[in-house]
Amino acid sequence: MTPRERFLTALNNEKPDRLPCQVHGWMQYYLNRYLDGMDWYQAYEKFGMGYAIYVSPDYKFDEKDLAKWQGKRTDLGVDDQGNHLWEEIIETPEGSLHHAGAWNDITPWETEVLIKNEHDFELWNKYSPMPIAADLSRIREARDRIGDKGIVRSHPFSPGQGSPWQSFCTMVGTEEAIMMAMDNPDFLHYALGEILKKTLRVTEMWKGTTADMVETGGGAGSNTVISPNMFKEFCLPYDQKQHAALHEAGVKIVYHLCGGLMQMLDLVAENGADGLETMTPPAMGGDCDLAEATRRVGDKLFFIGGFDQNKGFEKGNPATVKEMVNELHAACPNGGYICSPSDHFFYGDPRNIQAFADAASECYYD
């Protein structure tokens, strides 16, 4: 099989000739520090892995809508730890919104959320610009460049991450969203519905995309964050509608839970996703037992992830890495599995990544 055939077979929850593998995105910090500034394509080529390239549509907006959402970002300098600080004020016809954040060589983050109350949400809902068209050309270019070497992954149009609940948590803060679920569930359902409407409108523009898969969900839906009952109420019905639209656009769906997921397996199988990631093991703060997940829902979902990059890439050696990959392969004997680190990584000897790719290439299916 070609690398692309191998990936697509796994995405169909079937058994390829041997184990496909990817990384959960190449962080620029790692590329700069360890790989002389390579791009994603070069990094995958270096290690002999199939390509999993993340490219989403570009969007076009009406200038009149942009004029009603004017953001001014201010550089606040560098703190004593070397972090670059910023704040942004967004002016709308009916008031302003404020948020703040920081970044360093490793990653950016927010220190103040954008939405602090119901009024702020209404400003966002009314004035945040909506695309009038989607430009799919970068996805086509990536697909053409990859050829038979891999697949293209995309992210949905959403104000936070992959799905309404995760996006709302990104906008208001996870703890605040959980408290709202208990204290003001009617407003929360309203907000999730408004986010979903925007996503569904834009997903209609995806028709004709050459992306192979889209990532939905998000860590805020993990059972280390919320209960299965909360998931049923505030994730499941919105995910089902979003996933139906994405399937209509012609892409496979992997649902992303980067924490505990064993209590959510049946719910993810019910929400219309084709697969589940990141299968995070207990040593990394998750609860995944890959063999047990395979036994319970492996006939309904493919899996991506499961590899502990802290133990393997950062602290391990090639022999340890090979043993870890072999264990993951054995947990999914019927295929439907792409071996991958369970999260982004920023450190690690490139020899361990090479061992990861080499070990996967030696894991054949019966």
C-alpha positions in Angstrom: 0.0 0.0 0.0 1.0 3.6 -0.5 1.0 5.8 2.7 -2.2 7.4 1.5 -3.9 4.1 1.0 -2.7 3.0 4.4 -4.2 6.1 6.1 -7.5 5.9 4.2 -7.9 2.2 5.1 -7.5 3.1 8.8 -10.0 6.0 8.4 -12.4 3.5 7.0 -11.8 1.5 10.2 -10.3 -1.4 8.2 -7.0 -3.2 8.3 -4.1 -1.9 6.1 -1.0 -3.9 5.3 0.9 -2.3 8.2 0.6 0.3 10.9 0.3 3.9 9.7 1.7 6.6 11.9 1.8 10.4 12.1 2.6 13.1 14.7 -0.1 15.3 16.2 1.3 18.3 14.4 4.8 19.6 14.1 5.4 22.4 16.5 7.5 25.2 15.1 9.6 25.2 18.3 10.6 21.6 17.7 11.2 22.2 14.0 13.5 25.1 14.8 15.3 23.6 17.7 15.9 20.1 16.5 15.3 20.0 12.7 17.0 23.2 11.4 13.7 24.9 10.6 12.2 22.2 8.3 8.6 22.5 7.3 6.0 19.8 7.9 6.5 18.1 4.6 10.3 18.0 5.0 10.0 16.6 8.6 7.7 13.8 7.5 10.0 13.0 4.6 13.0 13.0 6.9 11.6 10.3 9.1 9.9 8.3 6.3 6.4 8.8 7.7 3.2 9.2 5.7 2.1 12.9 5.7 -0.8 14.1 7.8 -0.9 17.8 6.8 -3.3 20.2 8.5 -4.8 22.8 6.1 -8.2 24.6 6.6 -10.1 26.8 4.2 -9.4 30.5 3.8 -12.5 32.6 4.2 -13.7 35.8 2.5 -15.6 38.5 4.4 -17.8 41.4 3.5 -16.0 44.7 4.2 -19.1 46.1 5.8 -19.1 43.3 8.4 -15.4 43.8 9.1 -16.0 47.5 9.7 -18.3 46.5 12.6 -15.6 44.4 14.3 -12.5 46.6 14.6 -9.7 45.0 16.7 -6.7 47.0 18.0 -4.0 44.9 19.5 -1.4 46.6 21.7 2.1 45.2 22.5 2.6 45.3 26.2 6.3 44.3 26.2 8.1 41.4 27.7 7.8 40.2 31.3 10.6 39.0 33.5 10.2 35.4 32.2 10.6 36.5 28.6 7.0 36.2 27.7 5.6 38.7 25.1 2.4 40.3 26.4 -0.5 41.8 24.5 -4.0 43.1 24.9 -6.7 43.7 22.3 -9.8 45.9 22.3 -12.5 45.0 19.7 -14.9 47.8 18.9 -18.5 47.1 17.7 -21.4 49.5 17.0 -22.8 48.7 20.4 -19.8 48.3 22.7 -16.3 46.9 23.1 -14.8 43.6 24.0 -11.4 43.1 25.6 -9.0 40.1 25.9 -5.3 39.6 26.5 -2.6 37.0 26.2 1.0 36.2 25.8 3.4 34.2 23.7 6.9 32.8 23.8 9.0 30.7 21.5 7.1 27.6 22.5 3.4 28.6 22.3 0.8 31.4 22.6 -1.9 31.5 25.2 -4.7 33.8 26.5 -4.6 35.3 30.0 -8.0 37.0 29.7 -11.0 35.5 27.9 -13.0 37.5 25.3 -16.5 36.8 26.6 -17.2 37.6 30.3 -21.0 37.8 30.4 -24.2 37.4 28.3 -23.9 40.9 27.0 -20.4 40.2 25.6 -21.7 37.1 23.9 -24.5 39.0 22.2 -21.9 41.5 20.9 -19.9 38.6 19.5 -22.9 36.9 18.1 -24.2 39.9 16.4 -21.0 41.5 15.1 -18.3 38.9 14.7 -17.8 38.7 10.9 -19.2 35.6 9.1 -17.5 34.4 5.9 -19.4 35.0 2.7 -17.3 32.4 0.8 -14.7 29.7 1.5 -11.5 29.5 -0.6 -10.5 25.8 -0.8 -7.4 26.4 -3.0 -4.8 25.8 -0.3 -6.4 22.5 0.5 -6.2 21.5 -3.1 -2.6 22.6 -3.3 -1.7 20.5 -0.3 -3.6 17.5 -1.6 -1.8 17.8 -4.9 1.6 18.2 -3.2 1.1 15.2 -1.0 0.0 12.9 -3.8 0.0 9.3 -2.6 2.2 10.2 0.5 -0.6 11.0 2.9 -3.8 12.9 3.8 -5.0 16.4 4.5 -6.7 17.2 7.8 -8.9 20.3 8.4 -10.5 22.2 11.3 -14.1 23.4 11.2 -15.1 27.0 11.2 -15.7 27.7 14.9 -14.7 30.5 17.3 -12.7 28.3 19.6 -11.8 24.7 18.6 -13.7 21.9 17.0 -17.2 21.9 18.3 -19.7 24.3 20.1 -18.9 23.2 23.6 -15.2 23.4 23.2 -15.5 26.8 21.4 -17.7 28.2 24.2 -15.2 27.0 26.8 -12.4 28.8 24.8 -14.4 32.0 24.6 -15.6 32.2 28.3 -13.2 29.9 30.2 -13.9 26.2 31.0 -14.7 26.7 34.7 -17.1 29.5 33.8 -18.8 27.4 31.2 -19.3 24.5 33.6 -20.8 26.8 36.2 -23.1 28.2 33.6 -24.2 24.7 32.7 -25.4 24.4 36.3 -26.7 27.9 37.0 -28.0 29.1 33.6 -28.4 26.1 31.3 -31.0 27.8 29.1 -28.5 30.6 28.1 -25.8 28.0 27.6 -28.0 26.0 25.2 -28.8 29.3 23.4 -25.1 30.1 23.0 -24.2 26.6 21.8 -27.0 26.8 19.3 -25.8 30.2 17.9 -22.2 28.9 17.6 -23.6 25.8 15.8 -25.6 27.9 13.4 -22.5 29.7 12.3 -20.5 26.5 11.8 -23.3 24.9 9.8 -23.6 28.0 7.5 -19.9 27.9 6.8 -19.8 24.1 6.4 -22.2 24.5 3.4 -19.3 26.3 1.7 -17.0 23.3 2.1 -18.7 21.3 -0.7 -16.0 20.2 -3.0 -13.2 20.2 -0.4 -10.4 17.7 -1.1 -9.6 17.4 2.6 -9.8 13.8 3.8 -10.7 14.4 7.5 -11.8 17.1 9.9 -11.1 17.3 13.6 -14.0 18.2 15.9 -14.5 18.0 19.7 -11.9 19.3 22.1 -10.4 18.5 25.5 -13.1 20.4 27.4 -15.4 17.4 26.5 -13.1 14.9 28.2 -14.4 13.0 31.2 -11.5 14.5 33.2 -13.3 17.8 32.7 -17.1 17.1 32.5 -19.4 14.2 33.3 -21.0 11.9 30.8 -24.4 13.5 31.7 -23.0 17.0 30.9 -21.6 15.6 27.7 -25.1 14.1 26.8 -26.7 17.5 27.3 -24.2 20.1 26.1 -22.1 18.2 23.6 -24.0 15.3 22.0 -26.9 17.0 20.3 -24.8 19.8 18.8 -22.0 17.4 17.7 -24.6 15.2 15.9 -25.8 18.1 13.8 -22.3 19.4 13.1 -21.1 15.9 12.1 -24.1 15.3 9.8 -23.2 18.6 7.9 -19.5 17.6 7.7 -20.3 14.2 6.3 -22.5 15.9 3.8 -19.4 17.9 2.8 -17.6 14.7 2.2 -15.0 14.4 5.0 -14.3 11.8 7.6 -14.5 13.1 11.2 -12.2 12.4 14.1 -13.4 13.5 17.5 -10.7 15.0 19.7 -10.7 14.3 23.5 -7.2 15.0 24.8 -8.0 13.9 28.4 -10.1 11.2 29.9 -12.3 9.4 27.4 -13.1 5.9 28.6 -16.5 7.1 30.0 -17.3 8.8 26.7 -16.6 6.0 24.3 -20.2 5.0 23.7 -21.2 8.7 23.5 -18.6 9.4 20.8 -19.8 6.3 18.9 -23.3 7.9 19.1 -22.4 11.4 18.0 -21.7 10.6 14.4 -17.9 10.8 14.4 -15.9 8.2 12.4 -13.0 8.1 14.8 -11.6 9.2 18.1 -8.3 10.8 19.2 -5.9 11.3 21.2 -6.3 8.1 23.3 -4.2 9.7 26.0 -2.6 7.3 28.5 -2.8 7.7 32.3 0.9 8.8 32.5 -0.1 11.9 30.4 -3.2 12.7 32.4 -5.7 10.7 30.4 -7.3 7.4 31.1 -7.1 5.5 27.9 -6.8 1.7 27.8 -6.5 1.2 24.0 -7.1 -2.5 24.1 -10.3 -2.0 26.2 -11.4 0.9 23.9 -10.9 -1.5 20.9 -13.0 -4.1 22.6 -15.8 -1.8 23.4 -16.2 0.5 20.3 -13.4 -0.6 17.9 -16.1 -1.9 15.5 -17.6 1.6 15.4 -14.6 4.0 15.6 -11.1 4.2 14.3 -8.5 5.5 16.7 -5.5 8.0 16.4 -3.0 8.5 19.2 -2.1 6.6 22.3 1.7 7.1 22.2 3.2 8.7 25.3 5.6 11.2 23.8 7.0 12.2 27.2 8.1 8.7 27.9 9.1 7.9 24.3 10.4 11.0 22.5 11.6 13.1 25.4 12.8 10.6 28.0 13.1 7.4 26.1 15.5 5.7 23.7 14.9 3.8 20.4 14.5 0.5 22.1 11.8 1.9 24.5 10.0 3.6 21.6 9.9 0.4 19.6 8.5 -1.5 22.5 5.8 1.1 23.0 4.7 1.1 19.4 4.5 -2.7 19.4 2.2 -2.6 22.4 -0.1 -0.1 20.7 -0.2 -2.2 17.5 -1.1 -5.3 19.5 -4.0 -3.4 21.2 -5.6 -2.8 17.8 -5.3 -6.2 16.0 -8.0 -5.5 13.4 -6.6 -2.2 12.1 -8.6 1.0 12.2 -5.7 2.6 14.1 -3.1 5.4 13.3 -0.2 5.4 15.8 0.5 9.0 16.9 1.7 10.9 19.9 -1.2 11.8 22.2 -0.4 15.5 22.0 2.0 18.1 20.7 5.6 17.7 21.6 8.4 20.3 22.0 11.4 18.2 23.0 12.9 14.9 22.1 15.9 13.3 20.4 15.1 13.0 16.6 16.5 9.4 16.9 13.5 8.5 19.0 11.2 9.9 16.3 13.0 7.8 13.7 12.6 4.8 15.9 8.9 5.5 16.1 8.5 5.6 12.3 10.7 2.6 11.9 8.8 0.5 14.4 5.5 1.4 12.8 6.8 0.3 9.4 7.6 -3.1 10.9 4.2 -3.7 12.4 2.4 -5.8 9.8 -1.1 -7.1 10.2 -2.0 -10.7 9.7 
